[in-house]
Amino acid sequence: MSAIRTVVRGAQRRRVSTIVIVAATAMAVTATVLAGLLLAASSAPFANAFAGQHGAHLTAFFDSAKTTKDQAAATASQAGQATGPFPVAATGIRPEGLQGMPFTALRVVGRADPGRDPIDKVSLLSGRWARTTGEIVMARGDLRIAPGTVVSLENGSTLTVVGEARSISQTAQAWVTPDQAAALGQTGWQMLYRYADAGTVAAMTAHQTALGPAAQTQSWLGVRDDAAHRTQLFVPLLTAFGLIGLALAALVIGNVAAGTVASATRRIGVMKALGLTPAQVVRACLVQALIPGMIGAVLGIIAGDLLAVPLTADVADLFGTVPMSVTPWVDALAVVAAVLVIAATAAPAAWRAARLRTVDALAVGRTPLSGRGRLAARLAARSRLPRPLSLGLAQPFTRPARLLAMLLTVAFGTAAATFAIGLASSLRLVQAADQKPATSADVVVYPSRDADGSVPNPGAVIAATPGTGSYYGRGPADITIDGLREAARGTVTTGDASAAGYEMLEGRWYTAPGEAVVTTGFLTATGKHIGDTVTGTGHGPLTLVGEVFDGSANNHLYTDVATLPGLRAPFEWYVKLTPGTDRAAYLQTLTSRNLMAEATRAEGADGTLIVLNSLTALLTALLVSVAALGVLNAVVLDSRDRVHDIGVQKSIGMTPKQTAFMVISSVGVAGLIGGVAGVPAGYLVHHWAVPAMARGAGIRLPDSTIDVFAPTLLLTLALAGLILAAAGALLPAGWAARTRTAVALRTE
C-alpha cells in the first residue's frame, strides 16, 4: 500500500490536472444536482401540495336564491368527507386611488379560518387571516395586491388587504369573514367534498351529476391538468441539458484522468520495477483520479444545493407548492454518477499502464510517437502563415486522440450555448406573440357604467375623436359547445379584430358571423379540425376557419359578436392612432368625454419564462465552464509534453508573445471544427426541445417562435467555438510565455 500511496501522492503534485479534475467534477455535479432537484420539484408539485392542503376533489356553488343553507349542507352525505357551507359573494375591486382603472371581478368566500378547515387547508403566504369586517385576504394569482393595500369596491366601500394565501384547489379568489361576505351581498353557498374514488373523469362526473343541476361544480382534475401542463415545460429542458452535461462531463473528466495517468507512466514503471503488481497499478491510477473527483463531487453537491434554493423557490411559487429543501437521494445519485463516470473513463488508461512491461514503461517519454503529425507540420511549414501560427496549428495532430477529445469538448460547449441562445429567443418571442393583441394598439378604452347601471357603447365617441385610426372592441363570453362539459372561454369582437395581430397557426381570421377561430386546446378537447362545424346553445352552427396561438391551454374561441344575438358583453376598445397623433392629448380628450382609457403597455415577464430563463442561463454557464476547463487541461498536457521544444524555440529567438500566440493557435483547429459541429447539434436540440415543451403544455407555437436562428447568428455561434477554445488556452499560454528558456531546456 505504501507504493500505491507514493504513486497517488506523485500524481497529486500535478496541481493543474488535480485542480481541473476537482473543478470539472464540481461543475458537472452541480449541474446534475441542480437538474435533479428541479426535476423533482417540478415532477409532482400539484400532488404534493394537494395532499398537504387536503385539497377538495369537488367544489360546488349553490345559488342562495334557489338553495337554502340546510339544503346545501345536506349534500355532505354524498361524499366521504365534506365541509361547508360557506357564504359566497361576487364583487369588483381595484386598488384605492386608481379611479381610471376598471374594477376586477372577484369571487369571495367567507371562511373564518381557511387554514384550519378539514378540507382545503389554505396556505397563508404572507400577512394574516381576516379577523373582522373590513378585511380581506387575496389569493395568489394574476391579481397581486400586497398586504396593507386598501382596495375600493364597486359599491363604494373599501377593504384592507391583510394577507395573501393560496388554495391548491382554487376554491376562491379572496377570503373574508362570513359576516363580511354577507355584507358584500351574498350570492350563494360553497361546499367542498372529498371522495374515496376521485381519480378518473368518469368517477368525478358521477359525483357532479349526483349533486343535481342546482350545483355549479369544479373538479380537481381540471386544476390538476392545468398544473401538469406547466410542469411539463421543464422536462424537455432538463433532459436536453442533462444529456449535454452528462456527455460533456464524461468527456472532460475522462480526458483529464487519462492524461493524468499517461503523464505518470514513467513513475509507474519505476514503481513496477520495485515490485508494484498490475492490479496495484490499476488501483493506484483509479485512486489518483477518484480522490480529486470526490473532492469535486462534495463541492458540487454543496454548490448545487445552494444554487437550487432560489430556483426551487421560484418553481414552488409558480406551482403553488412548498419550496424543496435538500433531497438526499438526488445528492447520493449525483455522487454515484460522478464516481462511475470517473472510474469508467480512467479505467482504460489504467489498464493500458498496467499491461505495459516494466522496461517499456521506463522507456516511455513524453515526446509523440515518430511520424505523428508530420504531414500537418509539412503543410503548415509550406504555408505563408507566420511561423508561430503554423507551428501552433500543426501541433494538435501529433496527439490525434487528444485533438478529438478537445474537438468534442468544444462541440458540446458550443451546442449548449446554441441551444440556450435559441431557447431564450424563442421564449421571448412566445411572450411577445401572446401579448401582441394588447400591445398592437396605442390606446385601450375600458367599459364603464352609466348611472342606471347600463354599459354604454363608446364606439361612436372613439370614431368621432380626432386622431383615431382603426379600432375594434372585444369582450368575454362563455360559449356553450356540444361535446364540451363546460362552456368554452370565448372572446367576442366587433369591428376589424384582425388588426390585433393574432398569430395564426392554421387557416385564417374570421370575416363574418357564424365563423370562429379557436385555440389548440379547443381542438384537442373537441377532437375537431379546421373546416369542421360545431354546434351549441345560444348560437347557430359555428364554422372553424382558423387556429390561433394562445399561450395557455384553454378551450378558447373567438367570434364576431353578431354570432351571439342578445349578448351584451362589456367591451374593451383597442385604438390605433393615426401617425403624428399626440397620445397624451388623445387620452385627455377621451377622459373629458367620460371614457376610462390608458396607453397600452406590455405585461411583465411571465413567471414561467423567468424561471426557465434563469435555469437556462445557469446551466449553460456551468456547461461552458466545464468545456473551457477541458480545453485548459488538454493544452496544459500538450505544453508539458512540448516544454523542451518550447525552450529550443525560445533559444533561437521566439519571443514570449509569439510563444503565447503559438499555444493559443494550437486550439484553433479544434475550436473551429468543434464550433462548426456544435452549432448544428444545438440547433437540432433546440428544434426538438422547444416544440416538446409546447406539446407538454398543451399548445402549439407559431413557426416564427421556433425559427430564431438567422444565418449571421449561426455563423457567430460557430466562431464562438474559437472563442471558447482560446479562453481555455489563455492560462497555459501565459505559463508557457513566462517559462524561462534555461528551465525549459533542462526539462526532459
C-alpha positions in Angstrom: 0.0 0.0 0.0 2.9 2.4 0.6 3.9 2.1 -3.1 0.4 2.9 -4.2 0.4 5.9 -1.9 3.6 7.0 -3.4 2.1 6.9 -6.9 -1.0 8.7 -5.8 1.0 11.5 -4.0 3.1 11.9 -7.0 0.1 12.4 -9.2 -1.5 14.9 -6.8 1.6 17.1 -7.1 0.5 17.8 -10.6 -1.6 20.7 -9.4 -3.2 21.7 -12.7 -4.6 18.3 -13.5 -5.8 17.9 -10.0 -7.5 21.3 -10.0 -9.1 20.6 -13.3 -10.5 17.3 -12.1 -11.8 18.9 -9.0 -13.3 21.9 -10.8 -14.8 19.9 -13.7 -16.3 17.3 -11.4 -17.7 20.1 -9.1 -19.3 21.8 -12.0 -20.7 18.6 -13.5 -22.1 17.5 -10.2 -23.5 21.0 -9.6 -25.4 20.8 -12.9 -26.6 17.3 -12.1 -27.8 18.2 -8.6 -29.5 21.3 -9.9 -31.2 19.5 -12.7 -32.2 16.6 -10.3 -33.7 18.9 -7.7 -35.6 21.0 -10.2 -36.9 17.9 -11.9 -38.0 16.6 -8.5 -39.5 20.0 -7.7 -41.5 20.1 -11.0 -42.4 16.4 -11.3 -45.2 16.2 -8.8 -45.8 19.6 -7.3 -49.5 19.5 -7.5 -49.8 16.1 -5.9 -47.6 17.2 -3.0 -49.4 20.4 -2.4 -52.9 18.8 -2.8 -52.0 16.2 -0.2 -50.5 18.8 2.1 -53.6 21.0 1.9 -56.1 18.1 1.9 -57.5 19.6 -1.2 -61.1 19.5 -2.3 -61.9 16.9 -5.0 -65.1 18.8 -5.8 -66.0 22.4 -5.2 -69.8 23.2 -5.5 -71.6 26.5 -5.7 -75.3 26.7 -4.8 -77.3 29.8 -5.7 -78.7 31.2 -2.4 -81.9 32.3 -4.2 -82.7 28.6 -5.0 -80.9 26.6 -2.3 -81.0 27.2 1.4 -78.1 26.7 3.7 -79.5 23.5 5.2 -80.2 22.1 1.7 -76.5 22.8 0.7 -75.3 21.2 4.0 -77.4 18.1 3.3 -75.3 17.2 0.3 -72.4 16.3 2.6 -73.8 12.8 3.0 -73.0 12.1 -0.7 -69.2 12.3 -0.1 -66.7 10.6 2.2 -65.9 14.0 3.7 -67.3 17.4 3.3 -67.1 20.9 4.8 -69.3 24.0 4.5 -71.5 25.6 3.5 -69.5 28.9 3.3 -71.2 32.1 2.1 -70.0 33.4 -1.3 -70.2 36.9 -2.7 -69.2 38.5 -6.0 -67.8 42.0 -6.2 -65.4 44.1 -8.2 -62.2 45.6 -6.7 -59.4 47.9 -7.6 -56.6 49.5 -5.5 -57.7 52.7 -4.0 -56.6 55.8 -5.8 -56.7 54.2 -9.3 -60.1 55.7 -10.3 -59.2 55.5 -14.0 -58.8 51.7 -13.9 -61.7 49.3 -14.3 -62.9 47.0 -11.4 -61.6 43.5 -11.4 -64.4 40.9 -10.8 -63.7 38.8 -7.7 -65.2 35.7 -6.2 -65.1 36.0 -2.4 -65.7 33.2 0.1 -66.5 33.8 3.8 -64.3 31.5 5.9 -63.4 32.2 9.5 -60.0 30.3 9.4 -59.3 28.7 6.0 -56.0 27.3 7.3 -57.7 25.0 9.8 -60.7 23.7 7.9 -60.6 19.9 7.3 -60.7 20.3 3.5 -58.8 22.9 1.5 -56.4 24.0 4.2 -55.4 27.2 2.5 -51.7 28.1 2.9 -51.1 31.6 4.2 -48.2 33.1 2.3 -47.9 36.5 4.0 -49.8 38.6 6.5 -52.6 37.1 8.5 -56.2 35.9 8.1 -59.1 38.3 8.1 -60.5 38.6 11.7 -63.2 41.2 11.3 -65.3 43.0 8.7 -63.3 45.4 6.5 -60.5 43.0 5.9 -59.8 40.7 3.0 -57.1 38.0 2.2 -56.2 37.8 -1.5 -55.4 34.5 -3.3 -52.0 34.4 -5.0 -52.6 34.6 -8.7 -52.7 37.0 -11.6 -54.1 39.8 -9.4 -51.2 40.6 -7.0 -52.2 43.1 -4.3 -49.8 43.3 -1.3 -51.0 43.2 2.3 -51.6 46.7 3.6 -53.2 47.9 0.4 -56.7 49.4 0.6 -59.0 48.4 -2.2 -62.2 50.0 -3.4 -65.3 48.0 -4.2 -68.0 48.6 -6.8 -70.5 49.6 -4.1 -68.3 52.4 -2.9 -66.9 50.8 0.3 -63.3 49.8 0.9 -61.5 46.8 2.3 -57.9 46.4 3.7 -55.8 43.6 2.3 -54.3 41.8 5.4 -52.8 38.7 3.9 -52.0 36.7 0.8 -52.8 33.0 0.6 -53.0 30.1 -1.9 -55.6 27.4 -2.4 -54.3 24.5 -4.4 -57.9 23.6 -5.2 -58.5 27.2 -6.4 -61.7 27.5 -4.4 -61.7 31.3 -4.2 -60.0 34.4 -5.4 -60.2 36.0 -1.9 -61.4 35.2 1.6 -63.2 37.3 4.1 -65.1 36.6 7.3 -68.6 35.1 7.0 -70.1 38.4 8.2 -68.2 40.4 5.6 -69.4 38.0 2.8 -72.9 38.7 3.9 -72.3 42.4 3.9 -70.9 42.3 0.3 -74.2 40.8 -0.9 -74.1 37.0 -0.6 -75.0 35.2 -3.8 -74.6 31.6 -2.8 -73.1 28.8 -0.7 -69.9 26.9 -1.3 -69.5 23.2 -0.4 -66.2 21.3 -0.5 -66.0 17.5 -0.9 -63.5 14.6 -0.8 -64.2 11.2 -2.2 -62.6 7.8 -1.9 -62.8 7.3 -5.7 -61.8 10.6 -7.3 -59.1 9.6 -9.7 -61.0 9.3 -13.0 -63.1 11.6 -15.1 -66.0 9.1 -15.0 -66.0 9.0 -11.2 -65.9 12.8 -10.9 -68.6 13.2 -13.5 -70.8 10.8 -11.5 -70.2 12.8 -8.3 -71.0 16.0 -10.1 -74.2 14.6 -11.5 -75.3 13.3 -8.1 -75.3 16.9 -6.7 -78.1 17.8 -9.2 -78.5 20.6 -11.7 -78.7 23.2 -8.9 -74.9 22.9 -8.2 -72.2 24.6 -10.3 -69.1 22.4 -9.8 -65.4 22.4 -10.3 -63.5 19.2 -10.4 -59.9 18.9 -9.0 -58.9 17.0 -12.2 -59.2 20.2 -14.3 -57.0 22.1 -11.8 -54.5 19.2 -11.7 -54.3 19.1 -15.5 -53.6 22.8 -15.7 -50.7 22.4 -13.2 -49.4 19.4 -15.2 -49.2 21.5 -18.4 -46.8 23.9 -16.6 -44.6 21.2 -15.1 -44.2 19.5 -18.4 -42.4 22.6 -19.7 -39.4 21.7 -17.6 -38.9 18.1 -18.6 -37.5 18.6 -22.2 -35.3 21.5 -21.0 -33.8 19.4 -18.2 -33.5 16.4 -20.5 -31.6 18.4 -23.1 -29.2 20.0 -20.7 -28.8 16.7 -18.8 -27.8 14.8 -21.9 -25.3 17.5 -23.0 -23.9 17.8 -19.5 -23.5 14.1 -19.0 -21.7 13.7 -22.3 -19.5 16.8 -21.7 -18.6 15.8 -18.1 -17.7 12.2 -19.1 -15.6 13.5 -22.0 -13.7 16.2 -19.9 -13.2 14.1 -16.8 -12.2 11.1 -18.9 -9.7 13.2 -20.8 -8.2 14.7 -17.7 -8.0 11.3 -15.9 -6.4 9.6 -19.0 -3.9 12.5 -19.3 -3.0 12.3 -15.6 -2.4 8.5 -15.9 -0.4 8.9 -19.1 1.8 11.6 -17.5 2.6 9.2 -14.6 3.5 6.2 -16.8 7.3 6.6 -16.2 6.7 6.9 -12.4 4.5 3.8 -12.6 7.3 2.0 -14.5 9.7 2.8 -11.7 7.2 1.5 -9.1 6.7 -1.7 -11.1 10.4 -2.2 -11.1 10.2 -2.0 -7.3 7.5 -4.7 -7.2 4.2 -3.0 -8.0 1.7 -5.6 -9.4 -0.6 -4.8 -12.4 -3.6 -4.9 -10.0 -1.9 -2.3 -7.8 -1.2 -0.2 -10.8 -4.9 -0.2 -11.8 -5.9 0.7 -8.2 -3.4 3.4 -7.9 -4.4 5.0 -11.2 -8.1 4.9 -10.2 -7.5 6.3 -6.8 -5.4 9.2 -8.1 -8.3 10.2 -10.3 -11.0 9.4 -7.7 -9.6 11.4 -4.8 -9.8 14.9 -6.6 -13.0 13.7 -8.2 -14.6 13.0 -4.8 -13.5 16.4 -3.5 -15.1 18.0 -6.6 -18.3 16.0 -6.1 -18.6 17.2 -2.5 -18.1 20.8 -3.6 -20.6 20.3 -6.4 -23.3 18.9 -4.1 -22.9 21.9 -1.8 -23.0 24.4 -4.7 -25.9 22.6 -6.3 -28.0 22.6 -3.1 -27.3 26.3 -2.5 -28.0 27.4 -6.1 -31.2 25.3 -6.1 -32.7 27.2 -3.2 -33.8 30.4 -5.2 -34.7 28.4 -8.3 -36.8 25.8 -6.4 -38.5 28.7 -4.6 -39.5 30.2 -7.9 -40.8 26.8 -9.1 -42.7 26.4 -5.8 -44.2 29.8 -6.2 -45.2 29.1 -9.8 -46.8 25.7 -9.0 -48.2 26.6 -5.5 -46.0 24.2 -3.5 -43.6 24.5 -0.6 -40.0 25.2 -1.7 -37.9 22.0 -1.6 -35.0 21.5 0.7 -32.0 19.2 0.3 -33.1 16.0 -1.3 -30.7 13.2 -0.2 -31.4 10.8 -3.0 -30.6 13.4 -5.6 -27.2 14.2 -3.9 -26.5 10.5 -3.5 -27.3 9.8 -7.1 -25.0 12.6 -8.3 -22.1 11.2 -6.2 -22.6 7.7 -7.6 -22.8 9.1 -11.1 -19.6 11.1 -10.7 -17.7 8.1 -9.2 -18.9 5.8 -12.0 -18.0 8.3 -14.7 -14.5 9.0 -13.3 -13.8 5.3 -12.8 -15.1 4.3 -16.2 -13.1 6.9 -18.0 -9.9 6.4 -16.0 -10.1 2.6 -16.2 -8.9 2.2 -19.9 -5.8 4.3 -19.3 -5.1 2.5 -16.0 -5.4 -0.9 -17.8 -3.0 0.2 -20.5 -0.5 1.3 -17.9 -0.9 -2.0 -16.0 -0.2 -4.0 -19.2 3.0 -2.2 -20.1 6.1 -4.1 -19.5 8.4 -2.6 -16.9 11.1 -1.9 -19.4 8.6 -0.2 -21.8 7.1 1.9 -19.1 10.5 3.1 -18.1 11.4 3.9 -21.7 8.2 5.9 -22.4 8.8 9.6 -22.8 6.5 12.4 -23.4 7.6 13.0 -27.0 4.9 12.0 -29.5 5.5 8.8 -31.4 7.6 9.1 -34.5 5.6 10.0 -37.6 2.5 11.5 -36.0 1.6 14.9 -37.3 4.4 15.1 -39.9 2.1 15.7 -42.8 0.4 18.5 -40.9 3.7 20.0 -39.9 5.0 20.0 -43.5 1.8 21.6 -44.9 1.9 24.3 -42.2 5.6 24.9 -42.9 4.9 25.4 -46.6 2.1 27.9 -45.9 2.8 31.6 -45.8 1.4 31.9 -42.3 3.6 33.4 -39.5 5.8 30.7 -38.0 4.2 30.8 -34.5 0.8 30.3 -36.1 1.9 27.5 -38.4 3.6 25.7 -35.5 0.5 26.0 -33.3 -1.9 24.8 -36.0 0.2 21.7 -36.7 0.8 20.8 -33.1 -2.5 19.1 -32.2 -2.1 16.5 -35.0 0.8 14.9 -33.0 -1.8 13.7 -30.5 -4.9 12.7 -32.6 -6.8 11.2 -29.6 -6.3 14.4 -27.6 -7.3 16.5 -30.6 -10.5 14.6 -31.0 -11.3 14.9 -27.3 -10.7 18.7 -27.4 -12.8 19.0 -30.6 -15.7 17.2 -29.0 -15.4 19.2 -25.8 -15.7 22.5 -27.8 -18.6 21.0 -29.8 -20.6 20.1 -26.7 -19.9 23.6 -25.2 -21.0 25.3 -28.4 -24.1 23.1 -28.6 -25.1 24.1 -25.1 -24.6 27.8 -25.9 -26.5 27.5 -29.2 -29.4 25.7 -27.5 -29.5 28.3 -24.7 -29.5 31.3 -27.0 -32.2 29.8 -29.2 -34.3 28.9 -26.2 -34.1 32.4 -24.8 -35.0 33.9 -28.1 -38.0 31.5 -28.5 -39.3 32.3 -25.0 -39.1 36.0 -25.7 -40.9 35.7 -29.0 -43.6 33.4 -27.4 -44.3 36.1 -24.8 -44.4 38.8 -27.4 -46.8 36.8 -29.6 -49.0 36.1 -26.6 -49.2 39.8 -25.7 -49.4 41.1 -29.3 -53.2 41.6 -29.3 -52.8 44.0 -26.4 -49.6 45.8 -27.5 -50.5 46.2 -31.2 -52.8 49.1 -30.3 -51.9 52.5 -28.9 -54.8 53.1 -26.5 -57.3 50.9 -24.7 -60.7 52.2 -23.6 -62.3 50.3 -20.7 -66.0 49.6 -20.2 -67.9 51.9 -17.8 -71.4 52.1 -16.4 -74.0 54.8 -16.6 -75.9 55.9 -13.6 -78.6 53.4 -14.3 -76.1 50.5 -14.4 -76.1 50.0 -18.2 -72.9 49.7 -20.1 -72.7 52.3 -22.9 -71.1 51.7 -26.3 -68.2 54.2 -26.7 -67.6 53.2 -30.3 -69.3 56.3 -31.7 -67.3 58.6 -29.3 -64.0 56.9 -30.4 -64.8 57.2 -34.0 -65.5 60.9 -33.6 -62.3 61.7 -31.7 -59.6 63.3 -33.8 -56.6 61.1 -34.2 -58.4 57.8 -34.3 -57.1 55.4 -36.9 -58.5 51.9 -36.7 -60.3 50.4 -33.7 -62.1 47.3 -32.5 -63.8 46.1 -29.4 -63.6 42.8 -27.6 -65.2 41.2 -24.6 -65.5 37.9 -22.7 -68.3 35.4 -23.2 -68.9 31.8 -22.1 -69.9 29.9 -25.2 -71.7 26.6 -24.9 -70.3 24.0 -27.3 -71.7 20.5 -27.8 -69.1 17.9 -26.7 -67.6 20.2 -24.0 -68.6 19.5 -20.4 -68.0 23.2 -19.5 -68.6 26.3 -21.6 -65.6 27.4 -23.7 -63.9 30.6 -22.7 -64.9 32.9 -25.5 -63.9 36.3 -26.8 -66.4 38.2 -29.0 -65.3 41.2 -31.1 -66.8 44.0 -33.0 -65.1 45.8 -35.8 -62.0 44.5 -37.6 -60.3 42.5 -34.9 -57.7 41.1 -37.3 -55.8 44.4 -36.6 -55.0 42.9 -33.2 -52.3 40.8 -34.9 -53.2 37.4 -33.5 -50.7 34.8 -34.6 -52.5 32.3 -36.8 -51.2 28.7 -36.7 -53.5 27.4 -39.5 -56.4 28.8 -41.6 -57.5 32.5 -41.4 -59.2 35.0 -39.2 -63.0 35.1 -39.3 -64.6 37.6 -41.6 -68.4 37.1 -41.0 -70.8 36.0 -38.3 -71.0 32.2 -37.9 -67.3 31.8 -38.3 -64.8 31.3 -35.4 -61.1 30.8 -34.8 -60.1 28.6 -31.9 -57.0 27.6 -29.9 -55.1 24.3 -29.9 -56.7 23.5 -26.6 -60.2 23.8 -28.1 -59.3 21.5 -31.0 -57.8 18.9 -28.6 -60.8 19.0 -26.3 -63.4 18.6 -29.0 -61.5 16.5 -31.5 -62.4 18.9 -34.2 -60.2 20.2 -37.1 -60.1 23.4 -39.1 -63.1 23.4 -41.5 -65.4 21.5 -39.2 -68.6 22.9 -37.7 -69.6 22.9 -34.0 -73.0 23.5 -32.5 -74.3 24.6 -29.1 -77.0 26.6 -27.4 -77.4 30.3 -27.7 -75.9 30.5 -31.2 -76.1 28.9 -34.6 -73.6 26.5 -36.2 -70.0 27.8 -36.0 -67.5 27.0 -38.8 -64.0 26.8 -37.5 -61.9 28.7 -40.0 -58.6 29.1 -38.2 -56.4 28.0 -35.3 -54.9 30.9 -33.3 -51.9 30.9 -31.0 -52.7 31.2 -27.3 -50.1 31.0 -24.6 -52.4 28.9 -22.4 -54.0 25.5 -23.0 -57.5 26.9 -22.6 -60.5 26.0 -24.7 -60.7 29.4 -26.2 -63.0 30.5 -29.1 -63.0 33.9 -30.9 -66.0 35.0 -33.0 -67.9 38.1 -34.0 -70.5 39.5 -31.5 -73.2 39.2 -34.2 -72.8 35.4 -33.9 -74.3 35.5 -30.4 -77.6 37.5 -30.7 -78.7 39.2 -27.5 -75.2 39.1 -25.9 -74.3 42.4 -24.1 -70.6 41.9 -23.4 -68.7 44.8 -21.7 -66.2 45.6 -24.5 -62.7 46.9 -24.1 -61.9 49.0 -27.2 -58.4 49.0 -28.7 -57.4 52.0 -30.8 -54.6 52.5 -33.3 -53.9 56.2 -33.6 -53.1 58.0 -36.9 -49.4 58.8 -37.4 -48.4 62.0 -35.6 -51.2 61.9 -33.1 -50.2 63.0 -29.5 -51.2 60.0 -27.4 -51.4 62.1 -24.1 -53.7 64.7 -25.7 -55.8 61.9 -27.2 -56.2 60.3 -23.8 -57.1 63.6 -22.3 -59.8 64.1 -24.9 -61.3 60.7 -24.1 -61.3 61.4 -20.4 -63.1 64.7 -21.0 -65.8 62.6 -22.7 -66.3 60.4 -19.7 -64.3 57.4 -21.0 -61.8 55.5 -19.0 -58.7 55.0 -21.2 -54.9 54.5 -20.9 -52.0 53.8 -23.1 -51.4 50.1 -23.8 -48.3 48.5 -22.3 -46.7 45.1 -22.4 -47.2 43.0 -19.3 -44.2 42.0 -17.2 -42.3 38.8 -17.9 -44.4 35.7 -17.2 -43.3 33.8 -14.1 -42.7 30.6 -16.0 -40.5 32.3 -18.5 -38.4 33.9 -15.7 -37.8 30.6 -14.1 -36.9 28.9 -17.5 -34.6 31.7 -18.5 -32.8 31.7 -15.1 -32.4 27.9 -15.2 -31.1 28.1 -18.8 -28.5 30.7 -18.1 -27.2 28.9 -15.0 -26.9 25.5 -16.6 -25.3 27.0 -19.8 -22.7 28.8 -17.7 -21.8 25.6 -15.9 -21.5 23.6 -19.1 -19.5 26.2 -21.0 -17.2 26.4 -17.9 -16.7 22.6 -17.9 -15.9 22.8 -21.7 -13.3 25.6 -21.1 -11.7 23.5 -18.3 -11.4 20.5 -20.7 -9.6 22.7 -23.2 -7.3 24.1 -20.5 -6.3 20.6 -19.3 -5.6 19.5 -22.9 -3.4 22.5 -23.6 -1.6 22.0 -20.3 -0.8 18.4 -21.2 0.4 19.5 -24.7 2.5 22.3 -23.3 4.0 19.9 -20.7 4.8 17.4 -23.4 6.5 20.1 -25.5 8.2 22.1 -22.8 11.7 21.2 -24.1 10.6 22.2 -27.7 9.4 25.5 -26.4 12.8 26.1 -24.7 14.5 25.4 -28.0 12.2 27.8 -29.9 12.8 30.5 -27.3 16.6 29.9 -27.5 16.5 30.7 -31.3 14.6 33.9 -30.9 10.9 33.2 -30.3 9.5 36.0 -28.0 7.1 35.4 -25.1 4.2 37.0 -27.1 5.0 34.6 -30.0 5.1 31.7 -27.6 1.7 32.6 -26.2 0.3 33.1 -29.7 1.6 29.7 -30.7 0.0 28.0 -27.7 -3.4 29.7 -28.3 -3.3 28.9 -32.1 -2.8 25.2 -31.2 -6.5 25.1 -30.3 -7.6 26.8 -33.5 -8.4 23.7 -35.4 -10.3 22.1 -32.5 -12.1 25.4 -31.8 -13.2 26.0 -35.4 -14.2 22.4 -36.2 -15.8 22.0 -32.8 -17.8 25.2 -33.2 -19.0 24.2 -36.7 -20.0 20.8 -35.4 -21.6 22.1 -32.2 -23.9 24.6 -33.8 -26.0 22.1 -35.8 -26.2 19.9 -32.7 -27.5 22.8 -30.6 -29.8 23.8 -33.4 -31.3 20.3 -33.6 -31.7 20.1 -29.8 -33.5 23.5 -29.8 -35.9 22.4 -32.6 -36.7 19.2 -30.6 -36.9 20.7 -27.1 -39.0 23.9 -27.8 -41.9 22.1 -29.6 -41.7 19.3 -27.0 -42.1 21.9 -24.2 -45.1 23.4 -26.0 -46.7 20.0 -26.5 -46.2 19.2 -22.8 -48.0 22.5 -22.1 -50.8 21.6 -24.5 -50.2 24.3 -27.0 -48.7 24.8 -30.5 -46.2 27.5 -31.3 -46.0 29.7 -34.4 -43.1 28.9 -36.7 -41.7 32.3 -36.1 -41.0 31.4 -32.4 -39.0 28.4 -33.4 -37.1 29.6 -36.5 -35.0 32.1 -34.5 -31.6 31.4 -35.9 -30.6 33.9 -38.6 -27.6 32.9 -40.8 -25.5 35.6 -39.2 -26.3 34.3 -35.7 -25.4 30.7 -36.7 -22.1 32.0 -38.2 -21.4 33.9 -35.0 -22.1 30.9 -32.8 -19.8 28.7 -35.0 -17.0 31.2 -34.4 -17.8 31.1 -30.7 -16.1 27.7 -30.7 -12.9 29.5 -31.4 -13.5 31.9 -28.5 -14.3 29.1 -26.1 -11.1 27.2 -27.1 -9.0 30.3 -26.9 -10.4 31.1 -23.4 -9.4 27.7 -22.2 -5.9 28.1 -23.7 -5.2 31.6 -22.2 -3.7 30.4 -18.9 -1.4 27.7 -20.3 -0.3 30.2 -23.0 0.7 32.7 -20.2 2.6 30.0 -18.3 4.4 28.9 -21.5 5.3 32.6 -22.3 6.7 33.1 -18.8 8.8 29.9 -18.7 12.5 30.7 -18.7 14.5 29.3 -21.6 17.1 27.6 -19.4 14.5 25.9 -17.3 12.6 24.6 -20.3 15.8 23.3 -21.9 16.7 21.3 -18.8 13.2 19.7 -18.7 13.1 16.1 -20.2 
